[in-house]
Amino acid sequence: MSKSNHTSEITQFLKQLDEEIKPDSKSRQAEKDKYAQINEKRDNPEYDEKKSKLWEGF
């Protein structure tokens, strides 16, 4: 069974929308950073959280 090169209308629309919107906007970068951090915590059980000085010694 071979895959066809057909793309749906919604896929084409989303691709066009992605090209029109600033791909490097501050909000997109913030989302990418947030999910990268979430994925790092999930995938690395020994992830050392950044600790606030406020909570040191507790």
C-alpha positions in Angstrom: 0.0 0.0 0.0 1.6 3.3 -1.1 0.9 6.7 0.4 -0.7 9.2 -1.8 0.6 12.8 -2.0 -2.9 14.2 -1.5 -3.3 16.8 1.2 -6.6 17.8 2.6 -8.0 21.3 2.3 -7.6 21.9 6.0 -4.0 20.9 5.9 -3.4 23.3 3.0 -5.2 26.0 4.9 -3.2 25.5 8.1 0.1 25.5 6.1 -0.9 28.8 4.4 -2.0 30.3 7.8 1.3 29.2 9.4 3.2 30.9 6.6 1.2 34.2 7.0 1.5 34.4 10.7 4.9 35.5 12.1 6.6 32.1 12.9 9.0 33.8 15.3 6.6 36.0 17.3 7.1 36.4 21.0 4.0 34.4 21.9 4.9 31.5 19.6 8.5 31.5 21.0 7.0 31.5 24.5 4.8 28.5 23.7 7.7 26.6 22.1 9.9 27.3 25.2 7.1 26.2 27.6 6.5 22.9 25.8 10.2 22.3 25.5 10.5 22.6 29.2 7.5 20.4 29.8 9.0 17.7 27.5 12.4 18.0 29.2 10.8 17.4 32.6 8.7 14.5 31.2 11.5 12.8 29.4 14.3 13.3 32.0 13.4 12.0 35.4 16.5 13.5 36.9 15.6 17.0 35.7 16.8 19.5 38.2 14.1 22.2 38.7 15.3 25.8 38.9 14.9 26.6 42.6 13.9 30.0 43.8 16.2 31.5 46.4 13.0 32.3 48.3 12.5 28.7 49.2 16.1 27.8 50.0 16.3 26.1 53.4 12.8 24.9 53.6 
